[in-house]
Amino acid sequence: MTVDQNRRPIGQRSRFYATYLTRVLAKSGVTPNFISFTSVIFAALAGACLFASGITQSGGDRIMLLLGGALFCQLRLLANMLDGMVAVEAGKGSPDGPIWNELPDRFADIFILVGAGYGVAALGYFDATLGWAAAVAAVMTAYVREVGKAAGAPADFSGPMAKPHRMFWITMAALISVFDPQIGPAAARVLDWAQFNAEGKGVFIAFALWLILFGSIATTFSRAARALRFLRKS
């Protein structure tokens, strides 16, 4: 298979900021593997922010932590895009690059989703196992893709809950949660979720985790089905 077939389709690669950052990083001597490593750091910071947003007693601190969580989720995605661009477009790839390209992503998903799960649990809603379950399901989407690719099927980056989709939903949940003391009660009443407290804090992040959990399960099965169909026809 060609390199392009093994790369996630990302429309942002052609944008000016992406090509500019690629040139800057390539000239600076930063390796793609190091960029991949920074994605884990950003993910760990995102998870820490989402967890801390559930235990802080200060409204101002909670807003800043939620904004930080959203920002670090997007920086994780940016690093995931730039490592491949520096490796391929700038010709800085290395033999161990495929491992650095995949393995840090799995830790990144775990850090973010588990952190969000513990943040929701700290508010007295669902158990922290919600975050762990979402993380396991997210890792499985990548696992089934790699198993299929190893067997000879094309790399499948489709959804409905691929990595960009997961980061979109958790980012949006964090941003909307900035306002959830006002929005949360209405949402809780409409959905009749008695377990949410009067302020409704955490309702959107909890919803995003459930969405990621079931969406990732659906993605795992759909990718497996496509790989099986391809291998049976080949």
VENWOCOR-V155885 format. One record per residue. OMEGA is omega as a letter, one per 20 degrees, with the letter a starting at -180 (999 if undefined). Layout:
omega->[OMEGA & OMEGA]
This chain:
omega->[r & r & a & r & a & r & r & r & a & a & a & a & a & a & a & a & a & r & r & r & r & r & a & a & a & a & a & a & r & a & r & a & r & r & r & r & a & r & r & r & r & a & r & r & r & r & r & r & a & r & a & r & r & a & a & r & a & r & r & r & a & r & a & r & r & r & r & r & r & a & a & r & a & r & r & r & r & r & r & r & a & r & r & a & r & a & a & a & a & r & a & a & a & a & a & a & a & r & r & r & a & a & r & r & a & r & a & r & a & a & a & a & r & r & r & r & r & r & r & a & a & r & r & a & a & r & r & r & r & r & r & r & r & r & r & r & r & r & a & r & r & a & a & r & a & r & r & a & r & r & r & r & r & r & a & r & a & r & k & a & r & a & r & r & r & a & r & a & a & r & r & r & r & a & a & a & r & a & a & r & r & a & a & a & a & r & a & a & a & a & r & r & a & a & r & a & a & a & r & a & r & a & a & r & r & r & r & r & r & r & r & r & a & r & r & r & r & r & r & a & a & r & r & a & r & r & r & r & a & a & r & a & a & 999]
